[in-house]
Amino acid sequence: MELRHLRYFRAVAEELNVTRAAARLHIAQPPLSRQIRQLEDEIGVALFERVSRGLRLTEAGRFLLEQSMQLTQRLEETVEGTRRIGRNEKRWFGIGFVPSVLYGFLPGLIRELRAADQNVEVGLSELITIQQVEALKAGRIDIAFGRIAFDDPAIARTVVMAEALVAAVPRAHPLLKQRAVDAEALAAHPLILYPARPRPSYADHVLSLFRARGLQPHVALEANELQTALGMVAAGLGITLVPASVQRLHRDDVRYHPIDAAGFTSPVIMSHRADDRSPFLMRAVEWVRREAGRLG
């Protein structure tokens, strides 16, 4: 699928008439009809159905129209941002992050950087640690926050804090009767891990904490996202371990319980290109160190 297919589809979907859509696009009607058929063949579903007065969107067509409008808007914003950067009106500063740090100091860093320089466009990319390394090397992001250690001479890494873990359990779970739960008690309950892939990831870090104590928890389910894992907890399918800052994500059907087990923490690791000493990056690095020190 190419962008022109979506542009042609959107014109036909809004006009519900191929002749009017072709005139709007300044192309002939037969090529437009062929492009729409190609799009339907590629997706594998019908997007339009013929009616007496022209065309009508199928349910699949309505969904694609809604999504394509969002994509088009995002593309237009990206193009405009690229123009501003190209005209030296804006500079780009990309931040990669794993979802759980969004509940810690990251929102404060974003506010700090946006206020520091109005000519800097701060972009956000939700990436697991492995993806962050690739994005840093490719220049797609400038700084990243993950939870898994790795070795790469091209990347400078700093463990800015070791965040305590808490157990996320269903409301009214038996573990809530204890003041705090130990590792042995946790291992006796079905465990929900996230992310399921790619690995290694935070999921492997959680397993390593149990194994270091000679424990082998029963992994009941794996989820790709934190929110999905918490939804599974709410459904009573098991428990999961999350960084303490995630407690800011309030849910009526999930309770967060302290863990009484030494070492049950998760590092927050800041990464950036080792050869990048740009002033704006260094400002971000210093702010994170100060804030992490205050929180720690």
N, C-alpha and C positions, 0 to 999 in steps of 0.2 A: 504494500500500500504506500502511495506517495501522497505528499501534501495536496497536490492538484486534485487527487481523487476526493479528498475531504472537501475541498473548495467547491468542486463541481457538485458533489452530493448536497452540500448545504444550500447551494443556489436552487437546485431542483426541489429540495425539501421545503424551502421557504416559498417558492413560487407554486409548487404542486402542478407545474406545467413545464414540459421540456422545451417547448418553443419559447416561452417567456424567459426561462432560465438561460437558454442559449443566447438570446438577445442580450441579456444582462451580462453574460460572460464574454460577449463579442466573439462567439464561435458558432459554427454551423450545428444544426440539430443532430444529424447522424453521428458525428464524432462524440458529442455529449452523451447520446444514448449508449454508444459503445463503452464509454468510460464508466457509466453507471452499471452496465452489465458486468464489466470486468471487476468492479468493486464488489458486487453481489456474489460473483463467482469466487472471488478470493476469500471473502468472509464466510461464504457458504450458506447464506440465508437471504431471503427476499427482503428488500428494504421498502419497496413500494408495491402497491396493488392498484390495478386500473379500476376506475369507477366511471360512471357516465359522463362526469364533467371534468375528467382529467386523472389525477393521481391522488392516492391517499397513502400516508405512511403506515407501515406495519408497526407492530409493537417494537420489533427490533430496530426499525428505522427511527422511531421516536427516541429510543434510547441512544442510538448513535448520534442523532442530531443534538441532543442535550450534551453529550460528552464532547462532540466535536466543537461545539460553541465554547466550552470551557478550554479545550485545547487551543483553539484559535485565539482566544483572549490571552492565554498564557504566552503563546508564541508572539503575539503582537507586543506584549509587555517586554519579552525577551529581546526582540528586535530593537525596540525603542531604547532599552537599556544599553544594548550593544552600540547603538548610534551615539548615545551620550558618552559612553566610555571612549569610543573612537574619536570623538570631538574633544576629548580631555575635559568634558564636563563632569564626568563621574569616573571613579576608580572602583574596581571590583575586589571584594574581600570575601572569600568563601570559607564557611565553617562546616565541617563534617561532624556528626555526632551520633552516638547510639541513643535510642529513645529515652532510656532511664536518666540520662544527665539533664534532660529537659526539665526535670522536676527539681534540679539543684541550682547551681550558680549560673547556668547557661543563659537563662532569660536576663539576668542582670548584666552579663557580658554583652549581650546583644544591645541592650539599652545604652550601655556605656559607649560602645563603638559607634552606634548611630548618632549619639550626641557629640562624639569627639570630632567628627569631621563630616559635614553635610555633603561633601563631594565624594564620599565613599558609599558604594552600594554594598550592603552586607547581605550575602546570600547564604541560605541554609540548605544542607543536604543530609538527609537521614541515611547513614551508612554504618554497617557493622565494621569492626576494626580492620578486617582484611581489605574491604573495599576502600577504607580511608587511606590505607597505604598507597594503593593504586592511584587514588584521586590526588593525593599529595604529589606524587611523582609526576603525574600528568599535568599538574598545575591547575586542576579544576577547583581545588580548595587550597586554603593557605594555613589553616590550623584545624586540628581534629581532636575530639575527645572520645576515648573508648575505654574499655575495661579489660582488654587482653594484652599481655606483654608480647613483644616481638622484637627481633633483632634485625636491623637494616642500617648499614652505615650512612645511607642517604637521608635518614630520618632521625631527628633529635626527639627524644622522649623524656618526659618528666612525670613521675607519679606525684600528682598534686595533693591527693588525699586518699586515705583508706576508709571507705564508707561502710558503716555497720550494715549487716543484712538483717531483715526481719522476715518472719513467716507470714505469708498471705494465706488466710484460711477462710472457709465459709463462715457466715454468721452462725453463732451458737455452736461452733465446733468444740469438741471435748478439750482440745489443747488450751482453749481460752480459760479453763478453770485453773491453770497453773500461772504463777506470777511471770515466769519466763520458761521457755522450752529448751531442753538440751538437744544435742545432736542425735543421741540415741532415740529420743522420743520422735524427732522429726523423721528419722529413717524408718520408723515403723508405719508411716503413713504413705499412701501413694503420692508420688512426686510428679509434678508437671514441670517440664523443662522448656526453656525458650532461649534463644531462637533454635529452631530445629535444624536449620541449614543457612548458609554453609558453615562448616566447622573447620578449625576450632573456634569456639565462641564462649560467651558468658555461661552457656549451658555446661561446657566442659569444666569451667572454673568451679561451678557449684558442685559438680560430681567429685572434683579433686578434693574439696573440703571434707566430704564424707569419707573418701578413701584414705585420707591422711589419718583418720581415726579408726581405720579398719572396718568401716561401715559400707554396706552396699545397698543403697535405697532402691526400692522398686519404682522404676520410671513408668508411670501409668500412661502418660501422654506427652507429646511434644508439640509446641506451638511455634509459629514463626514470629509472632509479635507479642509484646508485653500485654497489650490490651486483651488479646485473645486468651493468653494464659490466665489472666484475672477473670475473664468470663467463664473459663472452665472451672476455676476455683469456686466461683459463685454458684455454678451448677452442681457442686458437690462431687466433682470428679477427682479431686486431689488437692494438694497444697503446693505452693511454689515459694521460692525465696526471692526477695526483691531488695534492692538497695533502700535504705531507710528514707531517702528523699521521696520515694514513690508514694509514701504515705500522704503526700499532698494531693494525690489523686484519690479523692473521696468517692467511695461506693457504699451504698447502703447494704449491699449483700456480701461484702468482703470485710474482714477484720485483719488488722496488722498486729502481729504479736512479737515481742522481743525474743531474741535468741540468746541463751546463756551458754555460749560455746566460744572459747578463745579462738581467734583467727577467722571466725565467720564474718569476713569483711570482703568488700570488692573494691579494688583500686580504681581511681579515676585517673586515666593516663592522658596527658596532653602531648600532642605530636605536631611537629612542623618540619619543613625541609631544613636540613642541617646547615645549608649554605645561605639560608634566607635570614638576613639581619635587617630587613626593612623596618623603619621607625614605627609604622602602624602595627606591624606584627609584634614588635617588641613591646609596644604599649599594651596589646592584648595579653601577651605572656605575663607581664608584670602585674596586670590587674588580676589575672587568674591566680597567680601565686599569693597575692595579698588576700584575696577573698577566700581562697581555700584554707589559708592559714587561720583566718578569722573563724571559719566554720569548723575547722578541725580542732 
